[in-house]
Amino acid sequence: MRQRTSRRYENETPIEYSKRLDDLRRRASQRLETESPTEYSKRLYDMQNRALQRTNNETPTQRNERLEEMRQQAALRLSEETDEQRNERLEEMRQGAAIRLSKETHEQRNERLKEMRQRATLRLSAETKIKEDQRLEEQRRRDARRRAALEKTKVQTYKSAVNSNVNYRSLGPFTITCIHCQAIHFPEERVGNKVNRDSFGDCCLHGRISLEAPIFPNELILLFLGQHPLAQEFHKKIRNLNACFSLASFNVDDDRTINSHGIYSFIAAGMIYHKINLAVHPTQNPNSDYERPQYGQLYFLDPDDAVNERIQHPYNNEINQDLVNRLEKIIRAVNCFAQAFKMMREVETETRQLASAKGIAPPHVRLLFTNPDG
């Protein structure tokens, strides 16, 4: 029967060949439309098993012939497709890759990258001079297509406020979401050589870095989003508030030798360092007056006393006291450093009480912040 069928196929005309293939496609399409999910899963399972058996039984020569035939068929399809078909195919590939990448775990990702590196190393080691030239030529063509596509894209520009003869490029809307960490990016930040162009390296390194999202107090979120009764005051005085609740002072030498035209630039010269109070309590100056508590020292005080000290500072006397009081409670509740200072105060009080009961001088107590890694 196979011999008769083979002879029939050998003797058929091109018209009969096309008609037979169309008939096969039509019947296959009808079967696919009527099959149930169970039949669909079983068909795919059978296809995978048959393909696996074929690949396991084939010799190295047969495998190379099969791969070469597949390359030729793929090259033929790519050479015949239009620009519209090519864009549709690439977009479909990007979407499929995005779905796969968003679902894979870190272990799966590392395994996939390891296999890709191994395959690339194997290909390059077995590559002949002719194939190397073909690969480099194809890469140059891809780069040329990419540059042509960028040149065709209408990029919005705007005039410089300082020099009207200079045009600046617009980065586009700030709306592109990273598929790994959901960080927002500009369209111009996309990586051109990535299959999925919504994967970025400057936020999470294409999914390699995973940080646990911090939990912010609801009242603080409302203040930042402008949905709190004190939000207007909060945004108006936000720089004063930031300095008001800082645990250390920022110190740096500002280099003003560079004459900058346009947007103001803060140029640091030398080392950047932070200054904190080494003493728990304010020190006494030669005039027997105590210095005002500042930075971390304020977290050793009771919350009400700390708020009064912050409000009485010359730069903060116009800030709403209710707002400062709310922020004081929020920071003491969630900030680990503020809580450490609070615990230090309790340790100090307990140490003084024990020393007083024993009739001895209280020992020195130190608060040490260390790196979690040791």
C-alpha positions in Angstrom: 0.0 0.0 0.0 2.9 2.4 0.8 4.5 1.5 -2.5 1.3 2.3 -4.4 0.9 5.6 -2.5 4.6 6.5 -3.2 4.2 5.8 -6.9 1.0 7.9 -6.9 2.8 10.8 -5.3 5.7 10.5 -7.8 3.4 10.7 -10.8 1.1 13.6 -9.5 1.2 16.9 -11.3 2.0 20.2 -9.4 -1.7 21.0 -9.5 -2.6 17.7 -7.9 0.2 18.1 -5.3 -1.2 21.5 -4.3 -4.7 20.2 -4.2 -3.7 17.3 -2.0 -1.9 19.5 0.4 -4.8 21.9 0.6 -7.1 19.0 1.3 -4.8 17.7 4.1 -4.7 21.2 5.7 -8.5 21.6 5.6 -9.0 18.2 7.2 -6.4 18.9 9.8 -7.9 22.3 10.6 -11.4 20.7 11.0 -9.9 18.1 13.4 -8.2 20.8 15.5 -11.4 22.9 15.7 -13.4 20.0 17.1 -10.9 18.4 19.4 -11.5 18.6 23.2 -8.8 19.8 25.6 -8.0 16.2 26.5 -7.6 15.3 22.9 -5.4 18.4 22.4 -3.1 17.4 25.3 -2.9 13.8 24.1 -2.0 14.9 20.6 0.8 17.1 21.8 2.0 14.4 24.1 2.1 11.9 21.2 3.9 14.3 18.9 6.5 15.0 21.6 7.1 11.3 22.1 7.4 10.6 18.4 9.8 13.5 18.0 11.8 12.3 20.9 12.0 8.8 19.6 13.1 10.0 16.2 15.9 12.2 17.6 17.1 9.5 20.0 17.4 6.9 17.2 19.0 9.2 14.6 22.7 9.1 13.8 24.9 12.2 14.0 24.9 12.4 10.2 21.1 12.2 10.2 20.9 14.9 12.9 23.1 17.3 11.0 21.1 16.7 7.8 17.8 17.4 9.7 19.2 20.6 11.3 20.6 21.8 8.0 17.2 21.1 6.3 15.4 23.0 9.0 17.8 26.0 8.6 17.3 26.0 4.8 13.5 25.9 5.3 13.7 28.7 7.9 15.9 30.8 5.6 13.5 30.3 2.7 10.5 31.4 4.8 12.4 34.4 6.1 13.5 35.4 2.6 9.9 35.3 1.3 8.1 37.1 4.1 7.2 40.8 3.8 8.1 43.5 6.3 4.7 43.4 7.8 4.9 39.6 8.3 8.3 39.9 9.8 7.2 42.6 12.3 4.2 40.4 13.2 6.4 37.4 13.7 8.9 39.3 15.9 6.1 40.8 18.0 4.6 37.4 18.5 8.0 36.0 19.5 8.5 38.9 22.0 5.1 38.3 23.6 5.7 34.6 23.9 9.2 35.2 25.4 7.8 37.8 27.8 5.2 35.3 29.1 7.8 32.5 29.5 10.3 34.8 31.2 7.8 36.2 33.6 6.8 32.7 34.8 10.3 31.1 35.2 11.9 30.9 38.6 15.5 32.0 39.4 16.7 28.4 39.2 15.1 27.9 35.8 16.5 31.2 34.6 20.0 30.3 35.7 19.7 26.9 34.0 18.5 28.5 30.8 21.3 30.9 30.7 23.8 28.2 31.4 22.5 26.1 28.5 22.6 29.1 26.2 26.2 29.8 27.1 27.1 26.2 26.5 25.4 26.1 23.1 27.0 29.4 22.1 30.4 28.1 23.1 29.8 24.9 21.2 28.7 26.7 18.0 31.6 29.1 18.0 34.1 26.3 18.6 32.8 24.3 15.6 32.3 27.3 13.4 34.2 27.4 10.1 35.7 30.6 8.7 32.8 30.8 6.1 30.1 30.4 8.7 31.8 33.0 10.9 31.8 35.5 8.0 28.1 34.7 7.4 27.3 35.2 11.0 29.1 38.5 11.2 27.4 39.7 8.0 24.0 38.7 9.3 24.8 40.7 12.5 25.7 43.7 10.4 22.5 43.5 8.5 20.5 43.3 11.7 22.3 46.4 13.1 21.6 48.2 9.8 17.9 47.3 10.0 17.8 48.5 13.6 19.4 51.8 12.7 17.1 52.3 9.8 14.1 51.7 12.0 15.4 54.3 14.5 15.9 56.8 11.8 12.3 56.3 10.5 10.9 56.8 14.0 9.8 60.4 14.5 11.5 61.5 17.7 10.1 64.5 19.5 12.6 67.2 20.2 12.4 70.5 22.1 14.5 73.7 22.1 17.1 74.3 24.9 16.1 77.1 27.2 19.7 78.3 27.3 20.7 77.9 23.7 17.9 77.9 21.2 20.1 76.5 18.5 20.4 73.1 20.3 17.7 70.5 20.0 17.2 67.9 22.8 15.6 64.5 22.1 12.5 63.5 24.1 12.7 60.1 25.8 9.0 59.5 25.3 6.3 58.8 27.9 7.5 57.4 31.2 5.1 54.4 30.9 7.1 51.2 30.0 7.0 48.6 32.7 9.8 46.1 33.4 8.5 42.6 33.1 10.5 41.4 36.1 10.2 44.1 38.8 7.5 46.4 37.3 9.8 49.4 37.5 8.8 52.3 35.1 11.1 53.3 32.3 11.3 55.5 29.2 11.0 53.8 25.8 14.5 54.9 24.9 15.9 52.8 27.8 15.0 49.6 26.0 17.9 47.2 25.2 18.0 46.7 21.5 19.5 43.2 21.5 17.0 41.6 23.8 14.3 39.3 22.5 11.9 40.9 25.0 12.6 44.6 24.9 10.6 45.2 28.1 13.4 43.7 30.2 15.8 46.3 31.6 19.2 46.1 33.2 19.3 49.3 35.2 16.5 48.4 37.6 16.8 44.6 38.4 19.5 43.5 35.9 17.0 41.6 33.8 15.5 39.8 36.7 18.7 38.7 38.4 18.2 41.0 41.4 15.1 40.5 43.4 14.4 42.8 46.4 11.5 42.5 48.7 9.1 45.4 48.3 9.1 47.6 51.4 5.9 48.1 53.3 5.1 51.8 53.8 2.7 53.2 56.4 -0.6 54.1 54.9 -0.5 57.6 56.3 2.9 58.3 54.7 1.6 57.0 51.4 -1.3 59.4 51.6 1.0 62.3 52.3 3.2 61.6 49.3 0.2 61.1 47.0 -1.4 64.3 48.1 -4.5 62.6 49.5 -3.9 63.7 53.2 -5.2 66.9 54.8 -1.6 67.9 55.5 -0.2 66.8 52.1 0.2 70.4 50.8 2.2 71.4 53.9 4.2 68.2 53.7 5.2 68.8 50.1 5.9 72.5 50.7 8.3 71.8 53.6 9.6 68.4 52.5 13.2 69.4 52.4 13.0 70.9 55.9 11.3 67.8 57.2 13.9 65.6 55.6 16.7 67.5 57.4 14.5 67.7 60.6 14.3 63.9 61.0 17.7 62.9 59.7 19.9 60.7 62.0 23.1 62.1 60.5 24.3 65.2 58.6 25.5 65.0 55.0 29.0 66.5 54.5 30.8 67.1 51.3 32.9 69.8 49.6 30.9 71.5 46.8 33.1 72.2 43.8 32.0 75.6 42.5 35.0 76.1 40.2 33.0 74.7 37.3 30.8 77.3 35.7 27.6 75.5 34.8 25.1 77.0 32.4 21.5 75.8 32.4 20.3 73.3 34.9 22.0 73.6 38.3 24.5 70.8 39.0 25.7 69.9 42.5 29.4 68.8 42.0 31.0 66.9 44.9 34.7 67.3 45.4 36.5 64.7 47.5 34.9 62.3 49.9 31.3 62.2 50.9 30.7 61.4 54.5 28.0 61.5 57.2 28.4 63.0 60.6 26.6 61.6 63.7 26.7 62.5 67.4 29.0 60.2 69.3 27.5 61.2 72.6 24.0 60.1 73.6 23.3 63.4 75.4 24.2 66.9 74.3 27.6 68.0 75.6 28.2 71.0 77.9 30.2 73.9 76.4 32.7 76.1 78.4 29.9 78.5 79.3 28.1 75.6 81.2 25.3 75.7 78.6 24.2 72.4 77.0 24.2 72.2 73.2 20.8 71.5 71.5 20.2 67.8 70.9 20.4 67.0 67.2 20.2 64.0 64.8 20.2 60.7 66.6 20.2 62.4 70.0 16.6 63.4 69.5 15.5 59.8 69.4 16.7 59.3 73.0 14.1 61.9 74.1 10.4 61.3 74.6 8.4 61.8 71.4 6.7 65.0 72.7 10.1 66.5 73.8 11.7 65.5 70.5 8.9 67.2 68.5 9.3 70.4 70.6 13.1 70.4 69.9 12.5 70.0 66.2 9.9 72.8 66.0 12.1 75.2 68.0 14.9 74.9 65.4 15.1 78.3 63.5 14.6 76.6 60.1 11.5 74.6 61.3 9.5 77.2 63.3 7.0 77.6 60.4 6.3 73.9 60.0 2.9 72.6 61.2 3.4 70.9 64.6 0.7 68.4 64.0 2.5 67.2 60.9 5.8 66.9 62.7 4.1 65.0 65.5 2.6 62.5 63.0 5.9 61.9 61.2 7.6 61.5 64.6 5.2 58.6 65.4 5.6 57.0 62.0 9.4 57.0 62.0 9.6 55.7 65.6 7.2 52.9 64.6 8.9 51.7 61.4 12.5 52.9 61.2 14.9 50.3 62.5 17.6 53.0 63.4 15.1 55.0 65.4 14.0 51.9 67.2 17.6 51.1 68.0 18.1 54.5 69.6 14.9 53.9 71.6 16.2 50.5 72.8 19.5 52.2 73.6 17.8 54.7 75.8 15.9 51.9 77.7 19.3 50.0 78.1 20.9 53.2 79.5 18.0 53.8 82.0 18.2 50.1 83.1 22.0 50.3 83.5 21.8 53.5 85.6 19.2 52.0 87.8 21.2 48.8 88.4 24.4 50.8 89.1 22.5 53.1 91.5 21.1 50.0 93.4 24.7 48.6 93.7 26.2 51.9 94.7 28.7 51.9 91.8 29.4 54.2 88.8 27.3 53.3 85.7 29.4 51.6 83.0 29.9 53.0 79.5 27.3 51.7 77.0 27.8 51.8 73.3 25.4 51.5 70.3 27.1 49.8 67.3 25.6 49.6 63.8 27.2 46.8 61.7 26.8 45.5 58.2 24.4 42.5 58.1 27.0 40.5 56.2 29.5 40.9 59.1 
